[in-house]
Amino acid sequence: MTLIARTRARAVETLSLDSPHNRNALSAALVGELADALTDAGNDTGVRAIVLTHTGNTFSAGADLKDPPPPEALVALLRQIIELPKPVVARVTGHVRAGGLGLLAACDIAAAATDATFAFTEVRIGVAPAVISLPILPRTDPRALARYYLTGERFAASEAVATGLLTTCDSDVDKALEPILDGLRRSAPDALAETKRLLTTRVLEAFDRDAADLTALSARLFSSPQAREGMTAFLERRDPAWVV
């Protein structure tokens, strides 16, 4: 079963996360297939830019708890998006949770519908937003982000813009993307690649400095007793034991 749908229009390649049965959760298979699709688009001279979007009402629910990718694979995918020599634009018309927010932050531009919702749900299942912090922390306002990292609360698209997770939100996300995609189509390919390199230097510095430590932290937390209780409670649709 194909988990990534591909279409193209006027040199813009659209990659759609297409696993609606599990809300586009980041399974090992989906992460691998998305990495392959990005490689193909990056090597194709007929592609000027990439739009990353989704089918169903959820962009991504985060890691697939039944088939999670190794932390190293998620790090590699996020870095691949950032290092790709072509702009990657996120288009969101649904909900984004946990690891899905890492995908948003890795993209160069991110647009969402105003009724989209967002949440860092990791703390509620006994883990932390470790690996996804690599692209998120260098690109967001730490004070604005702290509340949502620490509480797991749901927040609106307008708040996501305020934190820096989103570039823009609009009731009609495709209308909001029209001038953005038009601008990318009018830009020289080599100039786009070098400009993206300027914009991502500090993000990649965070990967070079922190990826190994955050990968180890993620692995340790996911194997902890609290995480086992949190994930079991989530799958059983009950509160975990620590809720007071």
FIVEXVEX-836683 format. One record per atom (N, C-alpha, C, O): atom name; x, y, z. Coordinates in steps of 0.05 Angstrom, whole numbers, plus 5000, padded with zeros to 4 digits. Each point is the difference from the previous one (the first is absolute). Layout:
BEGIN
> CA;X;Y;Z
...
***
This chain:
BEGIN
> N;5017;4976;5000
> CA;4983;5024;5000
> C;5018;5025;5000
> O;5018;5003;5016
> N;4976;5015;4966
> CA;5015;5025;4998
> C;4991;5019;5022
> O;4976;5005;5004
> N;5043;5006;5011
> CA;4994;5018;5022
> C;5005;5029;4993
> O;4992;5018;5015
> N;5020;4987;4962
> CA;5006;5027;4991
> C;4989;5003;4972
> O;5009;4987;4981
> N;4971;5031;5016
> CA;4989;5005;4973
> C;5016;5023;4987
> O;5008;5019;5014
> N;4997;4979;4960
> CA;5016;5021;4986
> C;4985;5011;4977
> O;4988;4985;4984
> N;5011;5041;5014
> CA;4989;5014;4977
> C;5019;5024;4993
> O;5016;5008;5017
> N;4981;5003;4959
> CA;5017;5022;4992
> C;4984;5020;4983
> O;4984;4992;4983
> N;5020;5033;5022
> CA;4988;5021;4984
> C;5019;5024;4998
> O;5008;5012;5020
> N;4999;4995;4955
> CA;5018;5022;4994
> C;5025;5000;5019
> O;5006;5020;5013
> N;5007;4958;4987
> CA;5026;4997;5013
> C;4999;4998;5030
> O;5020;5001;5014
> N;4956;4998;4997
> CA;4996;4996;5029
> C;4991;4972;5005
> O;4978;4992;4992
> N;5038;4992;5022
> CA;4994;4973;5007
> C;4985;4999;5026
> O;5010;5010;5020
> N;4967;4978;4981
> CA;4984;4998;5025
> C;5003;4971;5010
> O;4993;4981;4986
> N;5016;5017;5038
> CA;5002;4974;5014
> C;4980;5000;5022
> O;5000;5017;5018
> N;4981;4964;4981
> CA;4978;4998;5020
> C;5004;4976;5018
> O;5002;4978;4990
> N;4999;5027;5036
> CA;5000;4978;5019
> C;4972;4986;4997
> O;4980;5013;5004
> N;5020;4962;4989
> CA;4976;4986;4991
> C;4996;4974;5016
> O;4999;4978;4989
> N;4998;5026;5037
> CA;4995;4977;5018
> C;4978;5008;5020
> O;5004;5000;5024
> N;4972;5007;4965
> CA;4979;5011;5017
> C;4990;4980;5021
> O;4988;5009;5020
> N;5016;4965;4976
> CA;4989;4980;5019
> C;5013;5004;5028
> O;4988;4993;5020
> N;5037;5018;4981
> CA;5013;5005;5026
> C;5007;5029;5003
> O;5019;5007;5014
> N;4966;5010;4972
> CA;5003;5029;5001
> C;5029;5008;4992
> O;5012;5018;5012
> N;4998;4969;4968
> CA;5026;5007;4989
> C;5022;4999;5021
> O;5018;5016;5001
> N;4979;4965;5017
> CA;5021;4996;5021
> C;5027;4994;4987
> O;5001;4987;4979
> N;5020;5021;5034
> CA;5027;4997;4989
> C;5010;4971;5006
> O;5015;4996;5019
> N;4976;4986;4965
> CA;5010;4972;5002
> C;5027;4998;4987
> O;5009;5018;4985
> N;5005;4960;5020
> CA;5026;4995;4987
> C;4996;5000;4970
> O;5017;5010;4985
> N;4961;4978;5005
> CA;4995;4998;4971
> C;4995;5028;4988
> O;5011;5006;4979
> N;4972;5010;5034
> CA;4994;5026;4989
> C;5025;5018;5000
> O;5005;5014;4980
> N;5010;4985;5041
> CA;5025;5017;5001
> C;5019;4991;4977
> O;5012;5017;4987
> N;4991;4957;5009
> CA;5017;4991;4979
> C;4990;5008;4972
> O;5016;5008;4983
> N;4958;4990;5013
> CA;4989;5006;4973
> C;5002;5030;4995
> O;5005;5009;4978
> N;4990;5007;5043
> CA;5002;5029;4997
> C;5029;5008;4993
> O;5005;5018;4983
> N;5014;4970;5030
> CA;5028;5005;4995
> C;5007;4994;4971
> O;5014;5015;4987
> N;4976;4963;5002
> CA;5005;4993;4972
> C;4987;5020;4981
> O;5012;5008;4980
> N;4964;5001;5026
> CA;4986;5019;4983
> C;5014;5027;5000
> O;5002;5013;4979
> N;5009;4995;5044
> CA;5015;5025;5001
> C;5026;4998;4984
> O;5008;5019;4987
> N;5005;4958;5015
> CA;5024;4996;4984
> C;4994;5002;4970
> O;5015;5013;4986
> N;4964;4974;5006
> CA;4993;5002;4971
> C;4994;5028;4992
> O;5009;5009;4979
> N;4976;5006;5037
> CA;4993;5027;4993
> C;5025;5018;5000
> O;5003;5018;4983
> N;5014;4977;5036
> CA;5024;5016;5002
> C;5019;4997;4976
> O;5014;5018;4992
> N;4986;4958;4997
> CA;5018;4994;4977
> C;4987;5006;4973
> O;5014;4999;4980
> N;4961;5008;5020
> CA;4985;5004;4975
> C;5003;5030;4992
> O;4990;5018;5014
> N;5023;4987;4964
> CA;5003;5028;4991
> C;4974;5013;4991
> O;4999;5024;4997
> N;4980;4960;5000
> CA;4974;5011;4993
> C;4985;5010;5024
> O;4978;5011;4997
> N;5032;4985;5027
> CA;4987;5009;5024
> C;5013;5025;5011
> O;5024;5000;5005
> N;4960;5021;4998
> CA;5010;5025;5011
> C;4996;5002;5031
> O;5017;5011;5014
> N;4961;4978;4995
> CA;4993;5001;5029
> C;4983;4976;5006
> O;4988;4987;4982
> N;5009;5007;5044
> CA;4985;4977;5010
> C;4979;5010;5020
> O;5006;5015;5017
> N;4970;4975;4979
> CA;4979;5005;5020
> C;4995;4974;5015
> O;4996;4979;4988
> N;5005;5022;5039
> CA;4996;4977;5017
> C;4972;5004;5013
> O;4996;5018;5015
> N;4985;4964;4978
> CA;4973;5002;5011
> C;4990;4973;5008
> O;5016;4982;5006
> N;4957;5014;4995
> CA;4989;4976;5011
> C;4973;4994;4989
> O;4986;5018;4990
> N;5005;4957;5013
> CA;4973;4992;4996
> C;4987;4998;5027
> O;5014;4997;5020
> N;4959;5003;4981
> CA;4986;4998;5026
> C;5001;5025;5016
> O;5010;5021;4991
> N;4980;4978;5033
> CA;4997;5024;5017
> C;5023;5004;5019
> O;4999;5017;5018
> N;5023;4968;4978
> CA;5024;5003;5018
> C;5025;5000;4983
> O;5004;4982;4984
> N;5012;5039;5019
> CA;5025;5001;4986
> C;5018;4977;5009
> O;5010;4985;4984
> N;4994;5013;5042
> CA;5013;4977;5012
> C;4995;5000;5030
> O;5001;5021;5013
> N;4993;4955;4997
> CA;4995;4996;5028
> C;5025;4996;5016
> O;4999;4995;5025
> N;5024;5006;4963
> CA;5025;4995;5013
> C;5009;4972;4996
> O;4991;4986;4982
> N;5027;5004;5035
> CA;5012;4974;4997
> C;4978;4978;5002
> O;4982;5002;5016
> N;5020;4978;4967
> CA;4983;4977;5001
> C;5008;4983;5024
> O;5022;4988;4999
> N;4962;5011;5021
> CA;5008;4985;5024
> C;5001;4970;4996
> O;5013;4986;5015
> N;4974;5004;4964
> CA;5001;4971;4993
> C;5024;4993;4982
> O;5008;4977;5000
> N;5002;5042;4985
> CA;5022;4996;4982
> C;5017;5025;4998
> O;5002;5011;4978
> N;5010;4997;5044
> CA;5015;5025;5000
> C;5026;4998;4984
> O;5013;4979;5000
> N;4995;5043;4986
> CA;5026;4999;4987
> C;5022;5002;5021
> O;4995;5012;5021
> N;5028;4978;4973
> CA;5023;5005;5018
> C;5005;5030;5002
> O;4996;5014;4980
> N;5012;4996;5043
> CA;5005;5029;5003
> C;5020;5010;4978
> O;4997;5022;4990
> N;5022;4961;5003
> CA;5020;5008;4980
> C;4987;5005;4973
> O;5009;5017;4985
> N;4970;4967;5009
> CA;4987;5003;4974
> C;4984;5027;4999
> O;4999;5013;4979
> N;4989;4994;5043
> CA;4985;5025;5001
> C;5019;5024;4999
> O;4995;5019;4986
> N;5028;4979;5027
> CA;5021;5021;4998
> C;5008;5003;4971
> O;5003;5022;4990
> N;5002;4956;4997
> CA;5010;5001;4972
> C;4979;5012;4982
> O;5007;5015;4982
> N;4967;4979;5023
> CA;4979;5011;4983
> C;4998;5031;5004
> O;4999;5015;4980
> N;5002;4993;5045
> CA;4998;5029;5005
> C;5024;5015;4988
> O;4997;5021;4988
> N;5026;4967;5015
> CA;5024;5013;4988
> C;4998;5000;4969
> O;5009;5019;4988
> N;4981;4960;5001
> CA;4997;4998;4971
> C;4982;5023;4989
> O;5007;5013;4980
> N;4971;4993;5034
> CA;4983;5022;4992
> C;5015;5026;5001
> O;4998;5017;4982
> N;5017;4987;5039
> CA;5015;5025;5004
> C;5022;5003;4980
> O;5005;5022;4990
> N;5009;4956;5003
> CA;5023;5002;4982
> C;4992;4998;4971
> O;5016;5006;4982
> N;4960;4986;5012
> CA;4991;4998;4972
> C;5005;5027;4986
> O;4993;5021;5011
> N;5018;4979;4965
> CA;5007;5025;4987
> C;4976;5015;4988
> O;5003;5019;4985
> N;4973;4971;5021
> CA;4976;5012;4989
> C;4982;5007;5023
> O;4999;4985;5020
> N;4986;5037;4979
> CA;4982;5007;5022
> C;4978;4979;5004
> O;4989;4989;4981
> N;5006;5006;5044
> CA;4978;4981;5008
> C;4979;5017;5015
> O;5006;5013;5020
> N;4970;4985;4970
> CA;4978;5016;5011
> C;4979;4982;5012
> O;4990;4982;4986
> N;5003;5021;5039
> CA;4980;4984;5013
> C;4972;5012;4996
> O;4997;5025;5002
> N;4984;4958;4991
> CA;4972;5009;4996
> C;4983;4983;5019
> O;4998;4976;4996
> N;4989;5037;5023
> CA;4986;4985;5021
> C;4970;5009;5000
> O;4994;5024;5001
> N;4989;4957;4997
> CA;4971;5005;5002
> C;4987;4985;5023
> O;4975;4999;5001
> N;5041;4989;5016
> CA;4989;4984;5022
> C;5017;5003;5025
> O;5011;5021;5005
> N;4990;4958;5010
> CA;5013;5001;5027
> C;5029;4990;4998
> O;5006;4984;4983
> N;5010;5027;5035
> CA;5028;4992;5001
> C;5008;4995;5029
> O;4994;5016;5018
> N;5018;4961;4987
> CA;5007;4992;5027
> C;5029;4991;5001
> O;5010;4988;4981
> N;5003;5017;5041
> CA;5026;4989;5007
> C;5020;5000;4977
> O;5007;5022;4990
> N;5001;4955;5000
> CA;5021;4998;4979
> C;4992;5014;4975
> O;5017;5009;4985
> N;4957;4994;5010
> CA;4991;5015;4976
> C;5009;5029;5001
> O;5004;5012;4979
> N;4999;4999;5045
> CA;5010;5027;5002
> C;5029;5002;4993
> O;5009;5022;4991
> N;5006;4957;5012
> CA;5028;5000;4991
> C;5001;5002;4970
> O;5017;5014;4989
> N;4965;4973;4996
> CA;4999;5003;4971
> C;4994;5028;4992
> O;5013;5011;4982
> N;4968;5002;5032
> CA;4994;5028;4994
> C;5024;5018;5003
> O;5006;5016;4983
> N;5008;4980;5040
> CA;5022;5018;5006
> C;5023;4995;4981
> O;5016;5019;4994
> N;4987;4957;4995
> CA;5022;4995;4981
> C;4995;5013;4973
> O;5018;5007;4986
> N;4956;4997;5007
> CA;4993;5013;4975
> C;5009;5029;5000
> O;5001;5013;5021
> N;5005;4998;4956
> CA;5009;5027;4997
> C;4977;5020;5005
> O;5004;5022;5011
> N;4973;4971;4980
> CA;4976;5017;5002
> C;4977;4981;5008
> O;4999;4977;4991
> N;4984;5032;5028
> CA;4978;4983;5009
> C;4974;5017;5001
> O;4999;5021;5013
> N;4980;4969;4973
> CA;4975;5014;5000
> C;4978;4980;5009
> O;5001;4976;4994
> N;4979;5035;5020
> CA;4979;4983;5010
> C;4973;5014;4998
> O;4999;5024;5000
> N;4980;4960;5000
> CA;4973;5011;5002
> C;4996;5010;5028
> O;5012;4989;5019
> N;4971;5031;4984
> CA;4996;5012;5027
> C;4987;4981;5020
> O;5003;5004;5024
> N;4983;4975;4966
> CA;4988;4981;5019
> C;5018;4976;5006
> O;4991;4981;5014
> N;5034;5019;4977
> CA;5019;4979;5007
> C;5007;5003;5030
> O;4999;5022;5011
> N;5008;4956;5002
> CA;5008;5000;5027
> C;5027;4986;5004
> O;5007;4984;4983
> N;5006;5023;5038
> CA;5027;4991;5005
> C;5004;4992;5029
> O;4987;5012;5018
> N;5031;4969;4988
> CA;5006;4993;5028
> C;5025;4983;5001
> O;5005;4982;4984
> N;5012;5025;5036
> CA;5023;4984;5007
> C;4990;4980;5022
> O;5001;5007;5024
> N;4990;4970;4968
> CA;4987;4982;5018
> C;5020;4981;5015
> O;4992;4983;5015
> N;5034;5020;4979
> CA;5019;4981;5011
> C;4999;4998;5030
> O;5000;4978;5011
> N;4999;5045;5003
> CA;5001;4999;5030
> C;4976;4984;5011
> O;5002;4990;5022
> N;4977;5008;4963
> CA;4976;4987;5010
> C;5001;4969;4997
> O;4984;4986;5011
> N;5036;5005;4974
> CA;5004;4971;4999
> C;5027;4992;5013
> O;5010;4977;4996
> N;5003;5042;5018
> CA;5024;4993;5015
> C;5026;5003;4986
> O;5020;4989;5008
> N;4981;5026;4970
> CA;5025;5005;4985
> C;5003;5030;4997
> O;4986;5016;5012
> N;5033;4992;4970
> CA;5005;5028;4996
> C;5004;5005;4970
> O;5007;4981;4985
> N;4987;5043;5005
> CA;5005;5007;4972
> C;5029;5003;4994
> O;5010;5022;4994
> N;5005;4956;5008
> CA;5029;5001;4999
> C;5011;5005;4972
> O;5011;5021;4994
> N;4986;4958;4988
> CA;5011;5002;4973
> C;4988;5023;4985
> O;5015;5014;4985
> N;4959;4991;5017
> CA;4987;5021;4985
> C;5009;5028;5009
> O;4996;5020;4986
> N;5017;4981;5037
> CA;5011;5026;5009
> C;5022;5010;4982
> O;5006;5024;5000
> N;5007;4958;4985
> CA;5022;5008;4983
> C;4992;5022;4981
> O;5015;5020;4998
> N;4963;4977;4986
> CA;4992;5022;4983
> C;4982;5020;5014
> O;4999;5023;4992
> N;4987;4969;5030
> CA;4981;5018;5012
> C;5013;5022;5016
> O;4993;5024;4996
> N;5025;4970;5022
> CA;5011;5020;5018
> C;5015;5023;4986
> O;4997;5023;5008
> N;5019;4971;4970
> CA;5013;5023;4987
> C;4981;5018;4985
> O;5008;5022;4992
> N;4967;4969;5003
> CA;4982;5016;4982
> C;4976;5011;5015
> O;4983;5012;4987
> N;5016;4986;5039
> CA;4977;5008;5015
> C;5007;5018;5023
> O;5023;5002;5008
> N;4957;5011;5003
> CA;5003;5017;5024
> C;4999;4982;5025
> O;4979;4989;5005
> N;5042;5009;5010
> CA;5000;4981;5022
> C;4980;5006;5022
> O;4989;4982;5011
> N;5006;5044;4994
> CA;4981;5007;5021
> C;4971;4993;4991
> O;4985;4989;5015
> N;5009;5016;4960
> CA;4974;4994;4989
> C;4996;4970;4999
> O;4977;4990;5003
> N;5044;4995;4992
> CA;4998;4971;4996
> C;4999;4985;5027
> O;4989;4978;5001
> N;5023;5033;5020
> CA;5003;4986;5025
> C;4974;4988;5011
> O;4998;4978;5008
> N;4981;5039;4991
> CA;4974;4991;5010
> C;4991;4974;4986
> O;4991;4982;5014
> N;5011;5017;4960
> CA;4989;4978;4986
> C;5018;4975;5001
> O;4990;4978;4999
> N;5036;5026;5003
> CA;5018;4978;5005
> C;4994;4987;5027
> O;5000;4975;5002
> N;4996;5041;5018
> CA;4998;4990;5028
> C;4972;4989;5007
> O;4998;4983;5018
> N;4981;5027;4969
> CA;4973;4992;5008
> C;4987;4980;4981
> O;4981;4987;5007
> N;5028;5012;4968
> CA;4987;4983;4980
> C;4973;5011;4991
> O;4985;4985;4987
> N;5009;5040;5020
> CA;4975;5012;4992
> C;4997;5002;4970
> O;5020;5002;4985
> N;4955;4997;5006
> CA;4995;5006;4972
> C;5000;5030;4995
> O;4991;5015;5017
> N;5020;4993;4960
> CA;5000;5029;4994
> C;4992;5004;4971
> O;5002;4982;4983
> N;4990;5043;5011
> CA;4989;5006;4974
> C;5021;5009;4980
> O;5023;5004;5007
> N;4969;4998;4968
> CA;5019;5008;4979
> C;5011;5027;5005
> O;5023;5005;4994
> N;4961;5013;5016
> CA;5010;5027;5006
> C;5022;5000;5020
> O;5019;5015;4998
> N;4979;4967;5022
> CA;5021;4997;5020
> C;5025;4988;4987
> O;5023;5007;5007
> N;4973;4974;4975
> CA;5022;4987;4986
> C;5016;5021;4983
> O;5024;4998;4998
> N;4961;5021;4991
> CA;5014;5022;4986
> C;5016;5017;5019
> O;5023;5007;4995
> N;4965;4999;5028
> CA;5013;5017;5020
> C;5026;4987;5011
> O;5019;5014;5006
> N;4981;4959;4997
> CA;5024;4987;5010
> C;5021;4997;4979
> O;5024;4996;5007
> N;4969;5006;4968
> CA;5019;4996;4978
> C;4998;4972;4987
> O;5015;4994;4982
> N;4967;4989;5028
> CA;4996;4974;4987
> C;4988;5002;4972
> O;5007;4985;4983
> N;4976;5035;5014
> CA;4988;5005;4974
> C;5009;5026;4988
> O;5006;5019;5015
> N;4994;4983;4959
> CA;5006;5025;4986
> C;4974;5017;4999
> O;5001;5024;5004
> N;4977;4962;4990
> CA;4974;5014;4996
> C;4977;4981;5004
> O;5004;4976;4998
> N;4973;5035;5008
> CA;4975;4984;5000
> C;4978;5016;4987
> O;5001;5025;5000
> N;4980;4961;4988
> CA;4979;5013;4986
> C;4976;4981;4998
> O;5004;4976;5000
> N;4972;5035;4998
> CA;4977;4983;4997
> C;5002;4984;4974
> O;4989;4978;4998
> N;5024;5033;4982
> CA;5005;4986;4975
> C;5030;4997;4997
> O;5014;5018;4990
> N;4997;4959;5018
> CA;5029;4996;5000
> C;5011;5001;4972
> O;5023;5009;4996
> N;4963;4981;4985
> CA;5010;5001;4972
> C;5002;5028;4989
> O;5018;5006;4985
> N;4963;5011;5023
> CA;5002;5028;4992
> C;5025;5013;5013
> O;5013;5016;4987
> N;4992;4977;5038
> CA;5024;5011;5013
> C;5026;4990;4987
> O;5020;5015;4999
> N;4979;4961;4990
> CA;5024;4989;4987
> C;5005;5010;4972
> O;5022;4997;4989
> N;4957;5014;4998
> CA;5003;5009;4972
> C;5024;5018;4996
> O;5017;4995;4982
> N;4985;5028;5033
> CA;5023;5017;4995
> C;5027;4988;5007
> O;5020;5006;4989
> N;4980;4976;5031
> CA;5024;4987;5008
> C;5010;4981;4978
> O;5024;5002;4992
> N;4959;4982;4997
> CA;5008;4981;4979
> C;5007;5016;4975
> O;5018;4992;4985
> N;4967;5029;5009
> CA;5007;5016;4977
> C;5028;5012;5003
> O;5015;5001;4980
> N;4991;5008;5043
> CA;5027;5011;5005
> C;5022;4980;4996
> O;5021;5006;4989
> N;4974;4969;5020
> CA;5020;4979;4997
> C;5003;4993;4971
> O;5022;4994;4991
> N;4956;5006;4994
> CA;5002;4993;4971
> C;5015;5022;4985
> O;5012;4994;4979
> N;4988;5030;5031
> CA;5014;5022;4987
> C;5029;5002;5008
> O;5015;5017;4989
> N;4994;4967;5029
> CA;5027;5002;5011
> C;5019;4980;4987
> O;4992;4978;4993
> N;5033;5031;5003
> CA;5020;4983;4987
> C;5007;4976;5018
> O;5004;5004;5024
> N;4998;4972;4965
> CA;5006;4976;5016
> C;5025;5002;5017
> O;5000;4994;5024
> N;5022;5015;4964
> CA;5025;5002;5015
> C;4998;5021;5022
> O;5011;4997;5022
> N;4976;5025;4972
> CA;4996;5021;5020
> C;4983;4990;5023
> O;5005;5007;5023
> N;4975;4978;4971
> CA;4983;4988;5022
> C;5017;4982;5018
> O;4997;5001;5024
> N;5019;4983;4964
> CA;5016;4981;5015
> C;5019;5015;5019
> O;5003;4993;5023
> N;5011;5027;4966
> CA;5019;5015;5017
> C;4986;5017;5021
> O;5010;5003;5023
> N;4967;5008;4971
> CA;4985;5015;5019
> C;4990;4982;5023
> O;5000;5007;5023
> N;4990;4969;4969
> CA;4992;4981;5021
> C;5023;4992;5018
> O;4997;4997;5024
> N;5027;5001;4964
> CA;5024;4993;5016
> C;5005;5021;5021
> O;5008;4994;5022
> N;4989;5032;4970
> CA;5004;5022;5019
> C;4980;4998;5023
> O;5007;5004;5024
> N;4968;4989;4970
> CA;4979;4999;5020
> C;5002;4977;5019
> O;4990;5001;5022
> N;5022;4977;4970
> CA;5001;4976;5016
> C;5026;4995;5015
> O;5002;4980;5014
> N;5017;5038;4983
> CA;5026;4995;5013
> C;4998;4995;5030
> O;5011;4981;5010
> N;4974;5036;5003
> CA;4998;4998;5030
> C;4984;4975;5008
> O;5005;4987;5020
> N;4975;5005;4964
> CA;4985;4976;5006
> C;5018;4976;4998
> O;4999;4982;5017
> N;5018;5017;4962
> CA;5018;4977;4996
> C;5021;5000;5022
> O;5010;4978;5007
> N;4998;5045;5003
> CA;5019;5001;5023
> C;4988;4985;5024
> O;5014;4986;5014
> N;4960;5018;4990
> CA;4986;4986;5022
> C;5001;4969;4996
> O;5004;4985;5019
> N;4992;5006;4956
> CA;5002;4972;4994
> C;5028;4990;5006
> O;5003;4979;5013
> N;5017;5035;4978
> CA;5028;4991;5004
> C;5007;4999;5030
> O;5014;4982;5009
> N;4975;5037;5006
> CA;5007;5002;5028
> C;4984;4981;5017
> O;5011;4988;5019
> N;4963;5009;4976
> CA;4982;4987;5019
> C;4987;4974;4991
> O;4987;4986;5016
> N;5016;5006;4958
> CA;4985;4977;4990
> C;5006;4975;5016
> O;4981;4985;5007
> N;5044;5009;4999
> CA;5006;4975;5014
> C;4988;5000;5028
> O;4989;4979;5008
> N;5013;5043;5006
> CA;4990;5001;5027
> C;4969;4997;5001
> O;4989;4986;5016
> N;4998;5028;4965
> CA;4970;4999;5000
> C;4990;4973;4990
> O;4979;4991;5008
> N;5036;4996;4974
> CA;4992;4973;4991
> C;5003;4981;5024
> O;4982;4983;5004
> N;5039;5019;5011
> CA;5003;4983;5024
> C;4978;5006;5021
> O;4990;4981;5012
> N;5004;5044;4991
> CA;4979;5007;5019
> C;4973;4988;4991
> O;4986;4989;5017
> N;5008;5014;4958
> CA;4975;4989;4990
> C;4998;4969;5004
> O;4980;4990;5010
> N;5042;4996;4984
> CA;5000;4971;5004
> C;4997;4993;5029
> O;4985;4981;5007
> N;5028;5034;5011
> CA;4998;4994;5029
> C;4972;5005;5010
> O;4989;4983;5015
> N;4999;5039;4977
> CA;4973;5006;5010
> C;4979;4980;4989
> O;4982;4992;5015
> N;5020;5001;4960
> CA;4981;4982;4988
> C;5001;4972;5013
> O;4981;4985;4998
> N;5042;5008;5014
> CA;5002;4974;5012
> C;4995;5001;5030
> O;5004;4980;5014
> N;4988;5043;4997
> CA;4997;5003;5028
> C;4973;4989;5010
> O;4982;4997;4984
> N;5016;4997;5042
> CA;4974;4990;5011
> C;4977;5021;4996
> O;4978;4992;4995
> N;5029;5034;5008
> CA;4979;5020;4996
> C;4989;5000;4972
> O;4976;5003;4995
> N;5042;4994;4986
> CA;4991;5000;4972
> C;4983;4975;4994
> O;4980;5002;4986
> N;5028;4975;5026
> CA;4983;4976;4996
> C;4972;5004;5011
> O;4981;4992;4988
> N;5018;5020;5036
> CA;4974;5006;5011
> C;4985;5021;4983
> O;4976;4997;4996
> N;5038;5024;4996
> CA;4987;5020;4984
> C;4989;4990;4973
> O;4977;5007;4993
> N;5039;4977;4994
> CA;4991;4989;4974
> C;4978;4980;5003
> O;4981;4998;4984
> N;5020;4986;5037
> CA;4979;4980;5006
> C;4974;5015;5006
> O;4978;4993;4990
> N;5024;5028;5026
> CA;4976;5016;5007
> C;4988;5013;4975
> O;4975;5000;4997
> N;5042;5010;4986
> CA;4990;5012;4975
> C;4985;4980;4983
> O;4979;5006;4990
> N;5033;4970;5006
> CA;4987;4980;4984
> C;4974;4989;5013
> O;4982;4992;4986
> N;5017;5009;5041
> CA;4976;4991;5014
> C;4980;5022;5005
> O;4979;4996;5011
> N;5029;5028;4980
> CA;4982;5024;5002
> C;4993;5005;5029
> O;4976;5004;5007
> N;5044;4997;5010
> CA;4996;5007;5029
> C;5022;5019;5008
> O;5020;5003;4986
> N;4977;5009;5038
> CA;5021;5016;5011
> C;5023;4983;5010
> O;4996;4979;5011
> N;5029;5030;4984
> CA;5023;4985;5012
> C;5000;5003;5030
> O;4987;5018;5011
> N;5028;4965;5003
> CA;4999;4998;5029
> C;5009;5026;5014
> O;4992;5005;5022
> N;5024;5012;4964
> CA;5011;5023;5014
> C;4981;5024;5000
> O;5005;5020;5014
> N;4972;4978;4972
> CA;4982;5023;4999
> C;4988;5004;5028
> O;4990;4981;5012
> N;5010;5044;4998
> CA;4990;5006;5027
> C;4977;5020;4998
> O;4989;5008;5021
***
